[in-house]
Each structure stands twice: as structure tokens, then as C-alpha cells.
Amino acid sequence: MKIWQTLTVLRHHYPLNDKVTLLIEALENDEQGEWSYSEEDGHVIKISPKLPEDMRDEVLVHEYAHAICSYLPCHLSDCCWGVCYGELYKLIFGDH
């Protein structure tokens, strides 16, 4: 699936309370993806342009899971991230 279609599916099935911006841009330290949040900008997900297109969806799913978990109390977010990522992965890529 193309990354923009993946984002549309994620937003439809797991809408967030704040704006989501997806950027394809260079990241420091050869990172593949990055999620950040601010009240002004909402959720910003950055994906490295160095990644092959067929890998960008998986990194988007990973970062979108961080965005979802940001609404949880801090002590739960790390514990729940794996479950959230698994559900998003299954939605986009099916059962594996």
C-alpha cells in the first residue's frame, strides 16, 4: 500500500483527537522514522526518504502507534505500545 493510503486507513480506523502531519524528510542518526507532538502542530510523523517505499508503511504504523499511545497515562503508554502496534500492523498488513 502507498504510504498516503496507509495514513488514510489509519486515520479512518483509529482517528486521533489532534491533527496528523506526515513528512518525508531526512532524519538525524539514520533514523527511519520519528513521531513528535506539540499543541501547536499536533502529531508530526517523519519518515526517512532513504527508506525504500515498500518499508515506509511499516515505519508509519510504528510511529502512528506512538501517536495513539500518547493519549494514555505515561505509566501505561510503554506497556500498551506493543499491543497497539500489533493491531495497526494487522489492520494494514493482515495476519502474519
Buried (B, 14 or more C-beta within 10 A) or exposed (E): BEBEEBBEBBEEEBEBEEEBEBEBEEBEEEEBBBBBBEEEEBBBBBBBEEBEEEBBBBBBBBBBBBBBBBEBEEEEBEEBBEEBBEBBBEBBEEEE
